[in-house]
Amino acid sequence: MLGIALYITVNRERRIEKELIEKKRASVTDGLTGLKNRRGYEEDIEPLKLPGGLKGVSLVMLDVNGLKFANDNIGHSAGDELIKGAAACIKEAAGEYGVAYRTGGDEFVAILRTTPEQVRKCDAHFQKLTKEWKGELVKELSISEGVVICDEHPDITFLQATDLADKYMYEDKDRYYKETGRNRRKG
């Protein structure tokens, strides 16, 4: 009888532990894209803020171009399609080198642990993926990005690295809208 009670207790504790692990995973996962969310990002960056925490790290800030236009003119399902497409491209390009996060509506971050050469290969792969992407509602995907290879800035802090990556991303976004002649707010 004691064996049965012990078996039931152990199974219940395993089930509770499994449920807690699943709840924890869900709390740091974006429901639309399956990437880690802002909470997961905030948890994961803590070690990067420590001295030496950025060694071998590259930060990539990304933002979907044309999302407002898609939402306003095609519908929110088109916007969701763009966000899911962006997430898939970012996740595949980051691959074994890092973790991708959806930190806001159409804002993403990838934290890569790579050599500078591997970052360039990831970026080339990412460019290819976004160029080849085709949705059902939206036929093209454009994502502005800002990349900071922290080893190329040995004294940079985490905050400085994110600010610099953000600056580069907005410069890329400005280039996109100038080259395409599209209005940033209206498409």
Secondary structure, 3 states (H helix, E strand, C coil): CHHHHHHHHHHHHHHHHHHHHHHHHHHCECCCCCCECHHHHHHHHHHHHCCCCCCCEEEEEEEECCHHHHHHHCCHHHHHHHHHHHHHHHHHHHHHHEEEEECCCCEEEEEEECCHHHHHHHHHHHHHHHHHCCCCCCCCCCEEEEEEEHHHCCCCCHHHHHHHHHHHHHHHHHHHHHHHCCCCCCC
